[in-house]
Amino acid sequence: MSQTNRTALLQDSAYLEWPFFETRHAQLQQALDSWAAQHLLHPAHDPAQVGASCRALVSQLGQAGWLRHAVGGKQWGGLQDVIDTRAICLIRETLARHEGLADFAFAMQGLGSGAISLFGSAEQQARYLPRVVSGAAIAAFALSEPEAGSDVAAMQCSAVRDGADYVLNGEKTWISNGGIADFYTVFVRTGEAPGARGISAFIVDADTPGFSVVEQIDVIAPHPLARIRFENCRIPVSQRIGEAGQGFKVAMATLDVFRTSVAAAALGFARCALQEALQRSTTRKMFGQTLADFQLTQAKLAQMAMAIDSSALLIYRAAWQRDQGKKVTKEAAMAKYVATESAQQVIDMAVQMFGGMGVVSQVKVESLYREIRALRIYEGASEVQQLIIAREMLKEFSAAQSATEQQARQEA
Ligand SMILES: Cc1cc2nc3c(=O)[nH]c(=O)nc-3n(C[C@H](O)[C@H](O)[C@H](O)COP(=O)(O)OP(=O)(O)OC[C@H]3O[C@@H](n4cnc5c(N)ncnc54)[C@H](O)[C@@H]3O)c2cc1C
């Protein structure tokens, strides 16, 4: 699609008038959309150079001021003291619509430094956050291990206290920005209690002796991704984020902020696929008319539009609710499940409409088809989201039942 057409189509921003948003949100989205149309015009990224491309994008996003939204704390360069969930969702949606790697670069600066924004000491915040905001330091979030993915509490990687230091040993895998990050927020077992209550969070600088990147992992949509290792890696106690044994809480609170934004990235990919499908189906001639003239195509376009609007409603409900200071465990899980699963279907329908062109390498819908897949797995696979939704609903049901029983007893 030509840039002129893309720009014209991308101006459909009626949803910004929904009551979830304030005027500043619409202004932010429109400013970013114009910036992205001018600056994110990269040709397809060479998979072998994806680390360098990502570094360049972080620096570009930092210089343009967009990374100010990714951290909390005005004194460290953040735009607000508390991360604005609607803003990060709009940014991820918009960047994803223009370029997947730009969304990834933005998201990882936020996720990788999120624990420092939320729970870091003033010294940690002063040391890391200004460089995250400017793009001078690249952040990573290291939770998963080869034997502990969905079951986070099964982690083996450990830290043992030795005087004024901790000594880390073990491996983490699937670490986004692994190999290019300047620092890693790492969650390891410190053993204060069994399971999830015996985990602590630390900041490990990439140049710390005993830290190494042992494998770069190639994935279907190229991103910097690695397996990392700690071998007698010694870090001072001052690098611990929050209290000892509170690491699981730190990790979950960080994911709570960013989970809805994964859904927003999926929404951006889906919107891009719909626009590609509209463009293609209204211009592709067949059987004496265009593809869009067939009712079977119109049914697909309608399904795509409904999937996109229902995802957007769930995403911005969760983001708005979180910005009101309310708990969003269930709402964020609903948004992530629906947006990622339905974006996959929307993109698949777009590929189908493109016919053979849809599976040609680097054609936009082909890239989207690869790009969306991992979002249904990371930051909690779809099955995990379903379990969260049901668990929260059962808790609410049980609480409502107890309240009714108590009221009945009081009235008796
Ligand atoms: C591209 C990419 C980037 C990533 N980036 C990071 C990162 O930056 N930092 C980080 O720490 N991790 C990262 N991850 C890891 C990611 O969070 C894990 O892959 C995810 O948690 C799943 O863990 P796993 O791969 O070990 O799969 P497993 O835990 O083995 O799960 C496999 C499958 O089992 C199913 N499943 C899981 N639980 C249940 C259940 N209760 N009932 C039924 N079915 C279930 C799901 O379909 C799941 O996909 C990334 C992963 C990918 C693919």
The ligand as an SDF file (V2000), in Angstrom:
LIG
                    3D

 53 58  0  0  0  0  0  0  0  0999 V2000
    8.8290  -13.9740   21.6370 C   0  0  0  0  0  0  0  0  0  0  0  0
    8.8680  -14.2280   23.1100 C   0  0  0  0  0  0  0  0  0  0  0  0
    9.3590  -13.2420   23.9660 C   0  0  0  0  0  0  0  0  0  0  0  0
    9.4210  -13.4840   25.3420 C   0  0  0  0  0  0  0  0  0  0  0  0
    9.9840  -12.5320   26.1570 N   0  0  0  0  0  0  0  0  0  0  0  0
   10.1540  -12.8050   27.4760 C   0  0  0  0  0  0  0  0  0  0  0  0
   10.8410  -11.8780   28.3180 C   0  0  0  0  0  0  0  0  0  0  0  0
   11.2590  -10.7820   27.9000 O   0  0  0  0  0  0  0  0  0  0  0  0
   11.0330  -12.2160   29.6260 N   0  0  0  0  0  0  0  0  0  0  0  0
   10.5910  -13.3870   30.1510 C   0  0  0  0  0  0  0  0  0  0  0  0
   10.7990  -13.6250   31.3290 O   0  0  0  0  0  0  0  0  0  0  0  0
    9.9420  -14.2980   29.3680 N   0  0  0  0  0  0  0  0  0  0  0  0
    9.7120  -14.0290   28.0510 C   0  0  0  0  0  0  0  0  0  0  0  0
    9.0770  -14.9340   27.2420 N   0  0  0  0  0  0  0  0  0  0  0  0
    8.6620  -16.2210   27.8170 C   0  0  0  0  0  0  0  0  0  0  0  0
    7.1610  -16.3870   27.9260 C   0  0  0  0  0  0  0  0  0  0  0  0
    6.6500  -15.6170   28.9570 O   0  0  0  0  0  0  0  0  0  0  0  0
    6.9130  -17.9030   28.0930 C   0  0  0  0  0  0  0  0  0  0  0  0
    7.1850  -18.4970   26.8350 O   0  0  0  0  0  0  0  0  0  0  0  0
    5.4850  -18.1930   28.5340 C   0  0  0  0  0  0  0  0  0  0  0  0
    5.3030  -17.8270   29.8630 O   0  0  0  0  0  0  0  0  0  0  0  0
    5.1630  -19.6780   28.3710 C   0  0  0  0  0  0  0  0  0  0  0  0
    6.1370  -20.4510   29.0100 O   0  0  0  0  0  0  0  0  0  0  0  0
    6.8160  -21.6770   28.2390 P   0  0  0  0  0  0  0  0  0  0  0  0
    7.3190  -21.1970   26.9270 O   0  0  0  0  0  0  0  0  0  0  0  0
    7.7830  -22.3280   29.1500 O   0  0  0  0  0  0  0  0  0  0  0  0
    5.6160  -22.6590   27.9290 O   0  0  0  0  0  0  0  0  0  0  0  0
    4.9400  -23.6800   28.9630 P   0  0  0  0  0  0  0  0  0  0  0  0
    4.8700  -23.0930   30.3180 O   0  0  0  0  0  0  0  0  0  0  0  0
    5.6020  -24.9990   28.7890 O   0  0  0  0  0  0  0  0  0  0  0  0
    3.4700  -23.7310   28.3850 O   0  0  0  0  0  0  0  0  0  0  0  0
    3.2150  -24.3310   27.1040 C   0  0  0  0  0  0  0  0  0  0  0  0
    1.7640  -24.1770   26.7770 C   0  0  0  0  0  0  0  0  0  0  0  0
    0.9850  -24.8570   27.7500 O   0  0  0  0  0  0  0  0  0  0  0  0
   -0.2990  -24.2590   27.7990 C   0  0  0  0  0  0  0  0  0  0  0  0
   -0.6240  -24.0280   29.2110 N   0  0  0  0  0  0  0  0  0  0  0  0
    0.0540  -23.3060   30.1170 C   0  0  0  0  0  0  0  0  0  0  0  0
   -0.5580  -23.3570   31.3060 N   0  0  0  0  0  0  0  0  0  0  0  0
   -1.6650  -24.1330   31.1450 C   0  0  0  0  0  0  0  0  0  0  0  0
   -2.7180  -24.5650   31.9910 C   0  0  0  0  0  0  0  0  0  0  0  0
   -2.7290  -24.1990   33.2820 N   0  0  0  0  0  0  0  0  0  0  0  0
   -3.6800  -25.3660   31.4920 N   0  0  0  0  0  0  0  0  0  0  0  0
   -3.6430  -25.7480   30.1860 C   0  0  0  0  0  0  0  0  0  0  0  0
   -2.6950  -25.3460   29.3200 N   0  0  0  0  0  0  0  0  0  0  0  0
   -1.7160  -24.5610   29.8030 C   0  0  0  0  0  0  0  0  0  0  0  0
   -0.2410  -22.9520   26.9910 C   0  0  0  0  0  0  0  0  0  0  0  0
   -0.8440  -23.1600   25.7200 O   0  0  0  0  0  0  0  0  0  0  0  0
    1.2400  -22.7320   26.8250 C   0  0  0  0  0  0  0  0  0  0  0  0
    1.5550  -22.0070   25.6380 O   0  0  0  0  0  0  0  0  0  0  0  0
    8.9660  -14.7080   25.8600 C   0  0  0  0  0  0  0  0  0  0  0  0
    8.4400  -15.6830   25.0080 C   0  0  0  0  0  0  0  0  0  0  0  0
    8.3870  -15.4590   23.6570 C   0  0  0  0  0  0  0  0  0  0  0  0
    7.8290  -16.5290   22.7540 C   0  0  0  0  0  0  0  0  0  0  0  0
  1  2  1  0
  2  3  1  0
  2 52  2  0
  3  4  2  0
  4  5  1  0
  4 50  1  0
  5  6  2  0
  6  7  1  0
  6 13  1  0
  7  8  2  0
  7  9  1  0
  9 10  1  0
 10 11  2  0
 10 12  1  0
 12 13  2  0
 13 14  1  0
 14 15  1  0
 14 50  1  0
 15 16  1  0
 16 17  1  0
 16 18  1  0
 18 19  1  0
 18 20  1  0
 20 21  1  0
 20 22  1  0
 22 23  1  0
 23 24  1  0
 24 25  2  0
 24 26  1  0
 24 27  1  0
 27 28  1  0
 28 29  2  0
 28 30  1  0
 28 31  1  0
 31 32  1  0
 32 33  1  0
 33 34  1  0
 33 48  1  0
 34 35  1  0
 35 36  1  0
 35 46  1  0
 36 37  1  0
 36 45  1  0
 37 38  2  0
 38 39  1  0
 39 40  1  0
 39 45  2  0
 40 41  1  0
 40 42  2  0
 42 43  1  0
 43 44  2  0
 44 45  1  0
 46 47  1  0
 46 48  1  0
 48 49  1  0
 50 51  2  0
 51 52  1  0
 52 53  1  0
M  END
$$$$
